[in-house]
């Protein structure tokens, strides 16, 4: 299995503290030694850092832990390989362009039959995104983007319709296995929990926090301004002295600038059949 | 204008020396302060580092200068903005997936009318890659990939046909302005020179070299093995004591594992009309 880390923030915020906790689990305090990656959005562009080696030993991860890169949306992942060999092309997050935006996806879990679904789809509709690596995760991501493009053609003005479609797709895919994901187009951060995801929103009055996996504490009051709203999502809580909320199984949740703007708890209609 | 740097190597090789020279031109010895980027291929995957700030001052570029990342194919770019504002999404190299491979593109020059060409193409054929930023360079890249996909549908077995098509596309686009480019799918490195590109192949017996833009010398004999073959391509020679070859204007050249495997000097047929 793998672990996910996501952030949605009202004002550009760095993730050095949370990433320091997560990356310790990539070979030191956790078994997720098979690669790590992180995407930081900056306007419509993004920065991606990744490695197929343990994050705990990675020189590049060392930079990401200490160098403050501020962003509204961040998605990170540490990998313990189950499907697909250990190599850079199988390292999350995955990224593709759709409708003139970069979409980023990271997945925790395993899916049965998703590669066949993507193959069938391509046979029916031809052109579309294809996986570069061999993970079921990247196949699911390409399948989702291809279906989105077929459904909407271009970015829909009604964002609720877009994310409702994504949520229903996730409801359907979660029947094929475990499908905990983080997905973003640089504006919104969408998370789907089929089994195991936690989140916390930090806003004024800010307190302090201590990491579970590294001897690091932080006083957010010193690092933030009153307007800050920062939500962090993780496969397992990263701190010992804060209350993290557990997402309900089979629930999608949409964040924008640190706030929850929608939840998708029931399945309105099938999109993956 | 901008500057390009590319590498094709028989054995995985780092580019710390050449990149140290290039990046000095991004704000110190040269005016290319408006962003920098580099892509390293590793199997079918790749690592991308980029910034919209001057490379000379960039903490991330500082890491890339000193941290040995070995690769068969590298593409790098430093930007002096002419079309498109200074921001991360306008920073080269650009990357897209086609036929299950990541394609990387960097451009030096300006093109007239390429955004209209891409718009027309999309109106006629619908789905395809779209620019995220506002540069004519990214539009040209998306246009090329869309045309390749329409022409071949999937990766052609006959690689000569593929690269001949690319070369003819470049011949046609070079009529719209200056079109010096580096393009790779992770296997081959293709370079098109409409005006200004230099290259050098280093192989045994290896000598030493000194950078033009930084007080750094290297003895390649100490860093290499006899089998190494490394070709470096740059907008302007990076060293003072080696002989660089100038590419002929309106010529495409295809490298694999450090060797030239084809040249495209004449225009067989129009593909961009």
Interface residues (C-beta under 8 A of the other chain):
Chain A: X42 X43 X44 X45 X46 X47 X48 X49 X50 X51 X52 X59 X60 X63 X67 X87 X88 X89 X90 X91 X96 X97 X99 X100 X101 X102 X126 X127 X128 X129 X130 X131 X132 X133 X149 X153
Chain B: X42 X43 X44 X45 X46 X47 X48 X49 X50 X51 X52 X59 X60 X63 X67 X87 X88 X89 X90 X91 X96 X97 X99 X100 X101 X102 X126 X127 X128 X129 X130 X131 X132 X133 X149 X153
